[in-house]
């Protein structure tokens, strides 16, 4: 067994991997080494998730935001974008589009809209649940325990709240007036309420070190999340990080691979951000650990206005094109589109052995 194989095995088998091991793996750039990491991750993906690619249709229903996240184009200081809130009818129509395409998960995402009324979203959830056989994922940021409970009781299944970075100092510098411990509390509350809970990070944030990414991966393992979204940083011209360097696609892919190896039975999307760099890296993501795609179902004209970063993949494509695109990716990989709800893998996989994947 080579030295690299020994480290990979150690990282895979450890109850909690060493940051130094992960950092070392993240720093490798030789083609052979990268292929070894990616192929190990692909085996772990096959063993724990199978060959199905799960689909999550995302509807970005409001771009109002009260936050000032340094990386995000929706930050409240950005006066250059036109703000919108979709009506309930517009939103339900988009859900219908997604249902017609046989997609069984809808992700309802928005900026952190202070005027998002909890009972409005509760009604939306109730209507979706009564009209469609569909899992609902919410991604609307930090809210009160009361709101999280209201939506869970109405039938919401899952919640996405990325930690963005587990490095508290970096977190504070990127999120004015936000509190790292509050974010952790929200994640704990969501898990406690029984949501299938997702977190994730951004790769290539100014000031982020490989050690900090290694610690993110350990954070994902400790958190025992059901899903983890990893995307490269893409600078937005109307944010405080305008003009900074983009996240490195290779580092993003290595993070996807190591997150798969370490966390095993999580849903990991080949994120839209990964598809929005100088070229589309989602196929590579699917080859090194990812098992989910997130086609965009936000209708026009809103779709163009939900600009968290510029050059977002699929902004120019008709909604129906997603079918062709996702099907094409699955076929090219010898895999298939999984049209089930694809709930958390943790329920059935919690008791796995520590053996290496075949
Ligand atoms: N308001 C919600 C949804 C935020 S947008 C929330 O707070 O959870 C969804 C994700 O987009 C964020 O979690 C962040 O990881 C990502 N994102 C925002 N701006 C980005 C950028 N410039 N580059 C890469 N990812 C970005």
Boltz pocket constraint, residues with backbone or C-beta under 6 A from the ligand:
constraints:
  - pocket:
      binder: B
      contacts: [[A, 71], [A, 72], [A, 73], [A, 109], [A, 110], [A, 111], [A, 112], [A, 139], [A, 140], [A, 141], [A, 142], [A, 160], [A, 161], [A, 162], [A, 164], [A, 201], [A, 202], [A, 231], [A, 232], [A, 233], [A, 234], [A, 235], [A, 236], [A, 273], [A, 308], [A, 309]]
      max_distance: 6.0
